[in-house]
Amino acid sequence: MNSHHYWSITDWKSQAKEAPQEAADHFYNQLASLPDKQVSAAIARILPKEDLIQALEQSASNTDRPLAGVPFLLKDLYDVAGWETTASSLFLSKVRPTPESSSALARAFIQAGGVFAGKTHLVEFAFGMEGSNCHFGDGVHPHFPERVSGGSSSGSVWAVASGLVPIASGSDTGGSVRVPAAYNGLYGVRVTPDHPWSKEGCFPLSPSFDTAGWFTRTAEDMEITIDALFATDSSDQRSFKGLDLLPNYAFIDEELSAPHQETIDSIQPSINVEATKAFQSLPDLPKAYLTIQSSEAMQVHQDWHESRKDLYDPQTWGRIAVGKQWSPTDIEAAVETKNKVRKFFDDLFHQYDFAILPAAPVPAPLLGTSTALREAHLTLTTPGSLAGLPTLTIPYFMESGLSGGLQIMVPDLSPKSIAIWKGLLNG
């Protein structure tokens, strides 16, 4: 992977402090060096250069802040005061006022010293894991452009994987941080549906499942952002007990098996045959997830779904329309399944500190092939979505440079859980 022009968080802090104008030049030169078609599909709007220089100067002058002088991009679901939020649609900004205040996630990054540099495109209304958008262009993998970027956080994952910025936000409802992180060899975090970052100033897809999150390119950068944004306890040096929920997982792409197992072996989790059997005996998790998700999406879009049908990406419109078909009995059954999943993990976390699942069953698929793999991906991501679990995605690489990833699921965002993530990042 080409990282020749990549600046880490530490590099940005140093460069922005010493020469903010040159740091801004680097950002814009990097953007200009990337393929125009990829840029237009990934980048929704960028801060004007003079404004970026000024913001870098102001931020870098306060060196006590952990992200001082570090630019970040926001997925265009997150509000920024005075900027339209479009969700990469053609009409959201026409039916929703321009925000007067910024989202909780944007404020958290800025309070840590981060410099807001612009917004990224996504799958329209965040409804899809492939990265496709008929309005602005399909997201592609920056190092394998014949393959998808993954989504719905397609623009953000591209911006970090291409070296434009060291941090970009995503959102994860059914895997929209976890899957693209795995595809692009990045580290990713998703928080919880009830966290302010997930709720305040973020346009929803499915409120029961929507979570905020972000990507970094390296473990070091992820650890810096975790320290910057969470309450952590560096004194916690305990040994934590993890569980590999699907040992010897049979990947659709068998070439993922060896690097996956090597990464698992480096963590040394336990294997519990009874827990794995109980996990595999849970009801149809993708169906339960899709029932609740699509019905909630239909509620979000009920005022526009028919009247603005011609303005939707047909794929998005169709996925939302599925939400009309469910009966009260269907919803009740889905909620019952969700409760069973949550009880399973509640019981599991009485015995284990974290659980591991693969993040994706294949490396980044070739363009035009990923929709057929949606069910296979949801089989891996919906357990964490239904249970509302915070998850760190750790990448691993095949010899070809393509990648996969592990989901490191923890019960909450307590200092203990954050210490688990940090320990694995340092490992």
C-alpha angles and dihedrals in degrees: 000000000000110000097154094120097033117124118198124215089265091051092050093049091052097042095045091051095048100039117001093177091053089047090054089047089054091053094050094041090051090050091049091051094058123088111278093225092053092046093052091049093048108034120064099177137344131208112256112260097247090050091049092051091051093047092049091050093050095045098043092052090069099065094172091076114089096227097038109157094002116133120220134183127217127219105243094252091076119085123237117186110260094010123105115240108218106167082218090287130127097238116025093097088054095055098035123057121245104267118257093196135038127250121264090248093052090049091051093054092046093047088054089055099264119150115226105226104172149295134289133218124245141181102296109280088353092278105141144040099221101076097238124147121168092199102054105014137274120287114244133191107265093221098036104034092179086068133067124261093219123235175073082237090049099140095046096048090048092050093054096039091050092051097245094126133000094228134034129167125240135176125228122203101146101359107313093140099030099051100044090044089056093045094050100038094247136136114246138185130198121186128198132296092242095051116113089236088062096044112031115079097346120119107235133235099175112351094203091061108022114119133175122233147145146219134236130179099225139037089239092056091048091051091050092052092046090053090046096051108028137056103253136184112213091183093067102103099157123136108250125213118228133185127216098217096193108031114190090014112195105233121206085227104048093198088075091062099079099048089041092055093044090055092046090050091053089058095043099210123180124257118221113185094194093051091049091050091049090049093050091048093060114115123265099305099184090053093050091047094047092047093056095036096051094043091052091045089053089054091051092050101035094112094054109023096096103022093053099031093129091058096056125090098255091232092054093045091052094049091051091047090060086072090071095063101064121103124212086257091055091051092047091051091049092051090049089054091048089053091050090052092050092049090049092055093041088057093043093053091056086068103027134040096214141005131217131215131163112263097217136007094223138025116255105315125231115267112278096021105078101082090068089058096053096104092050091053093047090053087065101037104039095070090065092040095051091046093045092230125172108237137194115203115211117192130220130186139231120217089259091060093252114127150209133189150216125236110221103197121194129182098242145340096270120138088258092057092045088051089055091054092046092049091053092047090053092045 
